[in-house]
Amino acid sequence: MAATVGFVATDLLNKEDDASGSSDEATPDALPDAPPDDEGEQALVTLVTDGLQATGGDGVDSYILDPAVEGTFTTSITAGNGDDSIDLGDTYVRGGPFLADGQIDGGAGDDVIMAVGGGSTITGGAGDDTIAGFLLGSSVTGGEGDDSINVLSGGGDATTVDGGAGNDTLDGTLSDNIRLLGGAGDDVITTAGVSYDGTNFFIVANGGEGNDTLTHEVEVFPLPRMHEPGFPATYGPRMAGGAGADSFEFVLTSESGSYTPYPDDPTIFINDAARIVDFERGVDTLSIDLSALDPRYVVESGQLRDDTARGTTVLSLRLTSDTLPIQLVQITVSPLGLRWGDVTFIGQAPATLAVA
């Protein structure tokens, strides 16, 4: 039996918050507010089964998923011009509403779109749009304007987020299979987390044309490889600034907890933090923030090693501790030739710096 799908198009987006705190839930951090209830005109209330197709007018339209909807559903919404709101959920709940193969178009205007689903296409259109949600194997496009897009994605096919023209803010924190494309404009792209060897998952951050800022949070504890024997190795994002004077920022973070060794643990843990593929010396900048580093670690030294065969320079930070294993945090930079004068440290700096 097909799941019943309902949307209420009203002036006010009254977002329901599904049972928070469950381990079966996932939600992005910053979720948008609805527009004021004095905007636009009241529209039709429609309750339909799977396959709804809805088209809005030139005013301010709001769509909200009927609370009775459960399970997989599909729909096509074209909101039209105006500052529209489309709320299809913001938190993944096992067995809850899940948009499959949906088509959502906010149209021109400063739209707010939230969705939980997979295999869907979401377009903000022209305007300063806000898009957020849990989306797997989907395409999200902000369009022209200064857009804010916060998407959590992982597993299966990668989700592609394209900010389009404008000064966009893209957040893919904790996603392990996502492509974040800033497009033209001075964009801010934030990533955190890793992908696992053998999964064919990748984190890609590409600023495109403009003076972009690409920030990646590197977790140094728990250690970059789980202690359970046979657990796969991890690797960080592939980062490209594109044309323009770009800033690559790395923040070393950690969680609290104790270290339990296993017999097959290596003597030195390798943390493959990230790869920069288009660093332009004298134009781009690279900074490493050590102010939030686990206090059990000391940054003993830093080393730059040129790999002429691969055309890369590997930046390594050696972290030592009385209670934790030695860890090498590595950032691989292309093309060859990165030097310490290109690198800025925040909070503290390694005791010694060398070029191998």
Order of alpha helices (4+ residues) and beta strands (2+ residues): beta-beta-beta-beta-beta-beta-beta-beta-beta-beta-beta-beta-beta-beta-beta-beta-beta-beta-beta-beta-beta-beta-beta-beta-beta-beta-beta-beta-beta-beta-beta-beta-beta
